[in-house]
Amino acid sequence: MPDSARQTQLELSDSLSRARRLAGSIILPIVCLISISTIAFTNDGLSHHIYNAYIYSILVVGFLVSWCGLRINSASEWPYMSMLVVCGFFLLAKFITLILYSTPDDFPLGMLEAMIWLYAVLVYSLIGSTLKFYYNLASSSC
C-alpha cells in the first residue's frame, strides 16, 4: 500500500475514533443530567437519591467543566478523562445512596439502574480508549 493511502487510512481512523468519543461525551452528560433532574422532580422508588443532592450538584459542575473543555480543545485527552472521572464519581454516589438510604423494596430497582449506568460508563471508557486500538488496527492491516 502506498504511503499516501496509509496516511489517509490513519487519518480516517483517527477522525472516526475522535467522532465516536465526541458523540459519547455529548450523550452521556445529557443523560446523566436528565437522570439527576428526574430524581429531583419525581417521587418514585429511586427518590432515596435526593439525599445525595449536594454531590450531584458538584457532579453537574464537573460535567459542565469537562464539556466546556471538549468544546475548547477536543483533541486533548484531559476533557475525556475528566468526564470519565466525573462519571465514576456519579456511579459511586449512586451506589452509596443505594446502600445507605434505599428501602429493601426499592433496592432491586436502584441496583438495576446503577448497573445500567455502570454499563454506560464502561462503554464510554472503551470508546474513549479506542484511539490506540484504531491506530494499531489501521497500521497492521497495511
PyMOL CGO cylinders between C-alpha atoms (Angstrom):
from pymol import cmd
from pymol.cgo import CYLINDER

trace = [
    CYLINDER, 0.00, 0.00, 0.00, 1.46, 3.40, -0.92, 0.3, 1, 1, 1, 1, 1, 1,
    CYLINDER, 1.46, 3.40, -0.92, 2.38, 5.82, 1.83, 0.3, 1, 1, 1, 1, 1, 1,
    CYLINDER, 2.38, 5.82, 1.83, -0.35, 8.29, 0.85, 0.3, 1, 1, 1, 1, 1, 1,
    CYLINDER, -0.35, 8.29, 0.85, -3.05, 5.62, 1.14, 0.3, 1, 1, 1, 1, 1, 1,
    CYLINDER, -3.05, 5.62, 1.14, -1.66, 4.54, 4.52, 0.3, 1, 1, 1, 1, 1, 1,
    CYLINDER, -1.66, 4.54, 4.52, -1.64, 8.15, 5.70, 0.3, 1, 1, 1, 1, 1, 1,
    CYLINDER, -1.64, 8.15, 5.70, -5.24, 8.59, 4.53, 0.3, 1, 1, 1, 1, 1, 1,
    CYLINDER, -5.24, 8.59, 4.53, -6.27, 5.42, 6.32, 0.3, 1, 1, 1, 1, 1, 1,
    CYLINDER, -6.27, 5.42, 6.32, -4.59, 6.54, 9.54, 0.3, 1, 1, 1, 1, 1, 1,
    CYLINDER, -4.59, 6.54, 9.54, -6.22, 9.97, 9.36, 0.3, 1, 1, 1, 1, 1, 1,
    CYLINDER, -6.22, 9.97, 9.36, -9.61, 8.37, 8.71, 0.3, 1, 1, 1, 1, 1, 1,
    CYLINDER, -9.61, 8.37, 8.71, -9.31, 6.01, 11.67, 0.3, 1, 1, 1, 1, 1, 1,
    CYLINDER, -9.31, 6.01, 11.67, -8.17, 8.90, 13.86, 0.3, 1, 1, 1, 1, 1, 1,
    CYLINDER, -8.17, 8.90, 13.86, -11.10, 11.10, 12.85, 0.3, 1, 1, 1, 1, 1, 1,
    CYLINDER, -11.10, 11.10, 12.85, -13.59, 8.23, 13.28, 0.3, 1, 1, 1, 1, 1, 1,
    CYLINDER, -13.59, 8.23, 13.28, -12.36, 7.47, 16.77, 0.3, 1, 1, 1, 1, 1, 1,
    CYLINDER, -12.36, 7.47, 16.77, -12.46, 11.17, 17.69, 0.3, 1, 1, 1, 1, 1, 1,
    CYLINDER, -12.46, 11.17, 17.69, -16.03, 11.42, 16.34, 0.3, 1, 1, 1, 1, 1, 1,
    CYLINDER, -16.03, 11.42, 16.34, -17.14, 8.41, 18.37, 0.3, 1, 1, 1, 1, 1, 1,
    CYLINDER, -17.14, 8.41, 18.37, -15.55, 9.76, 21.53, 0.3, 1, 1, 1, 1, 1, 1,
    CYLINDER, -15.55, 9.76, 21.53, -17.08, 13.18, 20.99, 0.3, 1, 1, 1, 1, 1, 1,
    CYLINDER, -17.08, 13.18, 20.99, -20.53, 11.67, 20.38, 0.3, 1, 1, 1, 1, 1, 1,
    CYLINDER, -20.53, 11.67, 20.38, -20.26, 9.61, 23.55, 0.3, 1, 1, 1, 1, 1, 1,
    CYLINDER, -20.26, 9.61, 23.55, -19.13, 12.60, 25.55, 0.3, 1, 1, 1, 1, 1, 1,
    CYLINDER, -19.13, 12.60, 25.55, -22.10, 14.63, 24.31, 0.3, 1, 1, 1, 1, 1, 1,
    CYLINDER, -22.10, 14.63, 24.31, -24.70, 11.96, 25.03, 0.3, 1, 1, 1, 1, 1, 1,
    CYLINDER, -24.70, 11.96, 25.03, -23.54, 10.74, 28.45, 0.3, 1, 1, 1, 1, 1, 1,
    CYLINDER, -23.54, 10.74, 28.45, -23.71, 14.10, 30.33, 0.3, 1, 1, 1, 1, 1, 1,
    CYLINDER, -23.71, 14.10, 30.33, -27.15, 14.85, 28.89, 0.3, 1, 1, 1, 1, 1, 1,
    CYLINDER, -27.15, 14.85, 28.89, -28.49, 11.51, 30.08, 0.3, 1, 1, 1, 1, 1, 1,
    CYLINDER, -28.49, 11.51, 30.08, -26.81, 12.00, 33.46, 0.3, 1, 1, 1, 1, 1, 1,
    CYLINDER, -26.81, 12.00, 33.46, -28.30, 15.47, 33.87, 0.3, 1, 1, 1, 1, 1, 1,
    CYLINDER, -28.30, 15.47, 33.87, -31.74, 14.14, 32.91, 0.3, 1, 1, 1, 1, 1, 1,
    CYLINDER, -31.74, 14.14, 32.91, -31.31, 11.36, 35.47, 0.3, 1, 1, 1, 1, 1, 1,
    CYLINDER, -31.31, 11.36, 35.47, -30.38, 13.86, 38.19, 0.3, 1, 1, 1, 1, 1, 1,
    CYLINDER, -30.38, 13.86, 38.19, -33.31, 16.12, 37.31, 0.3, 1, 1, 1, 1, 1, 1,
    CYLINDER, -33.31, 16.12, 37.31, -35.80, 13.25, 37.35, 0.3, 1, 1, 1, 1, 1, 1,
    CYLINDER, -35.80, 13.25, 37.35, -34.55, 12.30, 40.80, 0.3, 1, 1, 1, 1, 1, 1,
    CYLINDER, -34.55, 12.30, 40.80, -35.31, 15.83, 41.98, 0.3, 1, 1, 1, 1, 1, 1,
    CYLINDER, -35.31, 15.83, 41.98, -38.78, 16.02, 40.39, 0.3, 1, 1, 1, 1, 1, 1,
    CYLINDER, -38.78, 16.02, 40.39, -40.18, 12.53, 40.89, 0.3, 1, 1, 1, 1, 1, 1,
    CYLINDER, -40.18, 12.53, 40.89, -41.16, 10.64, 43.97, 0.3, 1, 1, 1, 1, 1, 1,
    CYLINDER, -41.16, 10.64, 43.97, -40.70, 7.03, 42.98, 0.3, 1, 1, 1, 1, 1, 1,
    CYLINDER, -40.70, 7.03, 42.98, -38.63, 4.12, 44.23, 0.3, 1, 1, 1, 1, 1, 1,
    CYLINDER, -38.63, 4.12, 44.23, -35.44, 5.98, 43.39, 0.3, 1, 1, 1, 1, 1, 1,
    CYLINDER, -35.44, 5.98, 43.39, -36.26, 9.05, 45.48, 0.3, 1, 1, 1, 1, 1, 1,
    CYLINDER, -36.26, 9.05, 45.48, -33.64, 7.99, 48.04, 0.3, 1, 1, 1, 1, 1, 1,
    CYLINDER, -33.64, 7.99, 48.04, -31.10, 9.66, 45.73, 0.3, 1, 1, 1, 1, 1, 1,
    CYLINDER, -31.10, 9.66, 45.73, -32.36, 13.07, 46.84, 0.3, 1, 1, 1, 1, 1, 1,
    CYLINDER, -32.36, 13.07, 46.84, -30.17, 12.64, 49.94, 0.3, 1, 1, 1, 1, 1, 1,
    CYLINDER, -30.17, 12.64, 49.94, -27.15, 13.00, 47.67, 0.3, 1, 1, 1, 1, 1, 1,
    CYLINDER, -27.15, 13.00, 47.67, -28.27, 16.26, 46.03, 0.3, 1, 1, 1, 1, 1, 1,
    CYLINDER, -28.27, 16.26, 46.03, -25.14, 18.19, 47.03, 0.3, 1, 1, 1, 1, 1, 1,
    CYLINDER, -25.14, 18.19, 47.03, -22.84, 15.60, 45.48, 0.3, 1, 1, 1, 1, 1, 1,
    CYLINDER, -22.84, 15.60, 45.48, -24.98, 15.57, 42.34, 0.3, 1, 1, 1, 1, 1, 1,
    CYLINDER, -24.98, 15.57, 42.34, -24.73, 19.35, 42.06, 0.3, 1, 1, 1, 1, 1, 1,
    CYLINDER, -24.73, 19.35, 42.06, -20.93, 19.12, 42.29, 0.3, 1, 1, 1, 1, 1, 1,
    CYLINDER, -20.93, 19.12, 42.29, -21.01, 16.45, 39.58, 0.3, 1, 1, 1, 1, 1, 1,
    CYLINDER, -21.01, 16.45, 39.58, -23.08, 18.73, 37.36, 0.3, 1, 1, 1, 1, 1, 1,
    CYLINDER, -23.08, 18.73, 37.36, -20.36, 21.37, 37.69, 0.3, 1, 1, 1, 1, 1, 1,
    CYLINDER, -20.36, 21.37, 37.69, -17.75, 18.72, 36.83, 0.3, 1, 1, 1, 1, 1, 1,
    CYLINDER, -17.75, 18.72, 36.83, -19.71, 17.74, 33.73, 0.3, 1, 1, 1, 1, 1, 1,
    CYLINDER, -19.71, 17.74, 33.73, -20.02, 21.36, 32.66, 0.3, 1, 1, 1, 1, 1, 1,
    CYLINDER, -20.02, 21.36, 32.66, -16.27, 21.97, 33.06, 0.3, 1, 1, 1, 1, 1, 1,
    CYLINDER, -16.27, 21.97, 33.06, -15.47, 18.81, 31.08, 0.3, 1, 1, 1, 1, 1, 1,
    CYLINDER, -15.47, 18.81, 31.08, -17.99, 19.71, 28.42, 0.3, 1, 1, 1, 1, 1, 1,
    CYLINDER, -17.99, 19.71, 28.42, -16.53, 23.21, 28.04, 0.3, 1, 1, 1, 1, 1, 1,
    CYLINDER, -16.53, 23.21, 28.04, -13.08, 21.64, 27.81, 0.3, 1, 1, 1, 1, 1, 1,
    CYLINDER, -13.08, 21.64, 27.81, -14.33, 19.43, 24.98, 0.3, 1, 1, 1, 1, 1, 1,
    CYLINDER, -14.33, 19.43, 24.98, -15.68, 22.41, 23.11, 0.3, 1, 1, 1, 1, 1, 1,
    CYLINDER, -15.68, 22.41, 23.11, -12.47, 24.39, 23.54, 0.3, 1, 1, 1, 1, 1, 1,
    CYLINDER, -12.47, 24.39, 23.54, -9.96, 21.63, 22.80, 0.3, 1, 1, 1, 1, 1, 1,
    CYLINDER, -9.96, 21.63, 22.80, -11.48, 18.35, 21.64, 0.3, 1, 1, 1, 1, 1, 1,
    CYLINDER, -11.48, 18.35, 21.64, -8.11, 16.92, 20.56, 0.3, 1, 1, 1, 1, 1, 1,
    CYLINDER, -8.11, 16.92, 20.56, -6.77, 16.86, 24.13, 0.3, 1, 1, 1, 1, 1, 1,
    CYLINDER, -6.77, 16.86, 24.13, -7.16, 13.80, 26.36, 0.3, 1, 1, 1, 1, 1, 1,
    CYLINDER, -7.16, 13.80, 26.36, -7.93, 15.73, 29.56, 0.3, 1, 1, 1, 1, 1, 1,
    CYLINDER, -7.93, 15.73, 29.56, -11.62, 16.53, 28.92, 0.3, 1, 1, 1, 1, 1, 1,
    CYLINDER, -11.62, 16.53, 28.92, -12.38, 12.90, 28.11, 0.3, 1, 1, 1, 1, 1, 1,
    CYLINDER, -12.38, 12.90, 28.11, -10.55, 11.62, 31.17, 0.3, 1, 1, 1, 1, 1, 1,
    CYLINDER, -10.55, 11.62, 31.17, -12.14, 14.22, 33.45, 0.3, 1, 1, 1, 1, 1, 1,
    CYLINDER, -12.14, 14.22, 33.45, -15.58, 13.26, 32.16, 0.3, 1, 1, 1, 1, 1, 1,
    CYLINDER, -15.58, 13.26, 32.16, -14.77, 9.63, 32.87, 0.3, 1, 1, 1, 1, 1, 1,
    CYLINDER, -14.77, 9.63, 32.87, -13.71, 10.53, 36.43, 0.3, 1, 1, 1, 1, 1, 1,
    CYLINDER, -13.71, 10.53, 36.43, -16.94, 12.51, 36.94, 0.3, 1, 1, 1, 1, 1, 1,
    CYLINDER, -16.94, 12.51, 36.94, -18.95, 9.52, 35.66, 0.3, 1, 1, 1, 1, 1, 1,
    CYLINDER, -18.95, 9.52, 35.66, -17.08, 7.29, 38.09, 0.3, 1, 1, 1, 1, 1, 1,
    CYLINDER, -17.08, 7.29, 38.09, -17.97, 9.59, 40.99, 0.3, 1, 1, 1, 1, 1, 1,
    CYLINDER, -17.97, 9.59, 40.99, -21.58, 9.64, 39.74, 0.3, 1, 1, 1, 1, 1, 1,
    CYLINDER, -21.58, 9.64, 39.74, -21.65, 5.84, 39.93, 0.3, 1, 1, 1, 1, 1, 1,
    CYLINDER, -21.65, 5.84, 39.93, -20.03, 5.86, 43.35, 0.3, 1, 1, 1, 1, 1, 1,
    CYLINDER, -20.03, 5.86, 43.35, -22.63, 8.34, 44.61, 0.3, 1, 1, 1, 1, 1, 1,
    CYLINDER, -22.63, 8.34, 44.61, -25.43, 6.17, 43.20, 0.3, 1, 1, 1, 1, 1, 1,
    CYLINDER, -25.43, 6.17, 43.20, -24.12, 3.04, 44.91, 0.3, 1, 1, 1, 1, 1, 1,
    CYLINDER, -24.12, 3.04, 44.91, -23.53, 4.81, 48.24, 0.3, 1, 1, 1, 1, 1, 1,
    CYLINDER, -23.53, 4.81, 48.24, -27.02, 6.27, 48.36, 0.3, 1, 1, 1, 1, 1, 1,
    CYLINDER, -27.02, 6.27, 48.36, -28.46, 2.96, 47.24, 0.3, 1, 1, 1, 1, 1, 1,
    CYLINDER, -28.46, 2.96, 47.24, -26.76, 1.12, 50.07, 0.3, 1, 1, 1, 1, 1, 1,
    CYLINDER, -26.76, 1.12, 50.07, -27.38, 3.73, 52.78, 0.3, 1, 1, 1, 1, 1, 1,
    CYLINDER, -27.38, 3.73, 52.78, -30.84, 5.11, 52.05, 0.3, 1, 1, 1, 1, 1, 1,
    CYLINDER, -30.84, 5.11, 52.05, -32.90, 2.71, 49.95, 0.3, 1, 1, 1, 1, 1, 1,
    CYLINDER, -32.90, 2.71, 49.95, -35.61, 0.53, 51.39, 0.3, 1, 1, 1, 1, 1, 1,
    CYLINDER, -35.61, 0.53, 51.39, -35.48, -3.22, 50.82, 0.3, 1, 1, 1, 1, 1, 1,
    CYLINDER, -35.48, -3.22, 50.82, -38.35, -2.97, 48.32, 0.3, 1, 1, 1, 1, 1, 1,
    CYLINDER, -38.35, -2.97, 48.32, -36.57, -0.33, 46.24, 0.3, 1, 1, 1, 1, 1, 1,
    CYLINDER, -36.57, -0.33, 46.24, -33.13, -1.95, 46.34, 0.3, 1, 1, 1, 1, 1, 1,
    CYLINDER, -33.13, -1.95, 46.34, -33.56, -4.11, 43.18, 0.3, 1, 1, 1, 1, 1, 1,
    CYLINDER, -33.56, -4.11, 43.18, -34.78, -1.15, 41.13, 0.3, 1, 1, 1, 1, 1, 1,
    CYLINDER, -34.78, -1.15, 41.13, -31.90, 1.01, 42.30, 0.3, 1, 1, 1, 1, 1, 1,
    CYLINDER, -31.90, 1.01, 42.30, -29.40, -1.78, 41.67, 0.3, 1, 1, 1, 1, 1, 1,
    CYLINDER, -29.40, -1.78, 41.67, -30.75, -2.22, 38.15, 0.3, 1, 1, 1, 1, 1, 1,
    CYLINDER, -30.75, -2.22, 38.15, -30.39, 1.50, 37.47, 0.3, 1, 1, 1, 1, 1, 1,
    CYLINDER, -30.39, 1.50, 37.47, -26.86, 1.52, 38.88, 0.3, 1, 1, 1, 1, 1, 1,
    CYLINDER, -26.86, 1.52, 38.88, -25.91, -1.47, 36.70, 0.3, 1, 1, 1, 1, 1, 1,
    CYLINDER, -25.91, -1.47, 36.70, -27.25, 0.30, 33.61, 0.3, 1, 1, 1, 1, 1, 1,
    CYLINDER, -27.25, 0.30, 33.61, -25.12, 3.31, 34.49, 0.3, 1, 1, 1, 1, 1, 1,
    CYLINDER, -25.12, 3.31, 34.49, -22.12, 1.08, 35.10, 0.3, 1, 1, 1, 1, 1, 1,
    CYLINDER, -22.12, 1.08, 35.10, -22.58, -0.38, 31.63, 0.3, 1, 1, 1, 1, 1, 1,
    CYLINDER, -22.58, -0.38, 31.63, -22.87, 3.10, 30.10, 0.3, 1, 1, 1, 1, 1, 1,
    CYLINDER, -22.87, 3.10, 30.10, -19.70, 4.32, 31.81, 0.3, 1, 1, 1, 1, 1, 1,
    CYLINDER, -19.70, 4.32, 31.81, -17.79, 1.19, 30.76, 0.3, 1, 1, 1, 1, 1, 1,
    CYLINDER, -17.79, 1.19, 30.76, -18.90, 1.65, 27.16, 0.3, 1, 1, 1, 1, 1, 1,
    CYLINDER, -18.90, 1.65, 27.16, -17.85, 5.29, 27.28, 0.3, 1, 1, 1, 1, 1, 1,
    CYLINDER, -17.85, 5.29, 27.28, -14.44, 4.36, 28.68, 0.3, 1, 1, 1, 1, 1, 1,
    CYLINDER, -14.44, 4.36, 28.68, -13.97, 1.76, 25.95, 0.3, 1, 1, 1, 1, 1, 1,
    CYLINDER, -13.97, 1.76, 25.95, -14.95, 4.26, 23.27, 0.3, 1, 1, 1, 1, 1, 1,
    CYLINDER, -14.95, 4.26, 23.27, -12.59, 6.79, 24.82, 0.3, 1, 1, 1, 1, 1, 1,
    CYLINDER, -12.59, 6.79, 24.82, -9.71, 4.33, 24.76, 0.3, 1, 1, 1, 1, 1, 1,
    CYLINDER, -9.71, 4.33, 24.76, -10.07, 3.13, 21.16, 0.3, 1, 1, 1, 1, 1, 1,
    CYLINDER, -10.07, 3.13, 21.16, -7.74, 5.71, 19.64, 0.3, 1, 1, 1, 1, 1, 1,
    CYLINDER, -7.74, 5.71, 19.64, -4.67, 3.49, 20.07, 0.3, 1, 1, 1, 1, 1, 1,
    CYLINDER, -4.67, 3.49, 20.07, -6.68, 0.44, 19.03, 0.3, 1, 1, 1, 1, 1, 1,
    CYLINDER, -6.68, 0.44, 19.03, -7.73, 2.02, 15.75, 0.3, 1, 1, 1, 1, 1, 1,
    CYLINDER, -7.73, 2.02, 15.75, -4.20, 3.23, 15.12, 0.3, 1, 1, 1, 1, 1, 1,
    CYLINDER, -4.20, 3.23, 15.12, -2.75, -0.26, 15.64, 0.3, 1, 1, 1, 1, 1, 1,
    CYLINDER, -2.75, -0.26, 15.64, -5.51, -1.87, 13.58, 0.3, 1, 1, 1, 1, 1, 1,
    CYLINDER, -5.51, -1.87, 13.58, -5.01, 0.53, 10.68, 0.3, 1, 1, 1, 1, 1, 1,
    CYLINDER, -5.01, 0.53, 10.68, -1.25, 0.17, 10.70, 0.3, 1, 1, 1, 1, 1, 1,
    CYLINDER, -1.25, 0.17, 10.70, -1.31, -3.64, 10.97, 0.3, 1, 1, 1, 1, 1, 1,
    CYLINDER, -1.31, -3.64, 10.97, -3.77, -4.08, 8.10, 0.3, 1, 1, 1, 1, 1, 1,
    CYLINDER, -3.77, -4.08, 8.10, -1.45, -2.21, 5.74, 0.3, 1, 1, 1, 1, 1, 1,
]
cmd.load_cgo(trace, "trace")
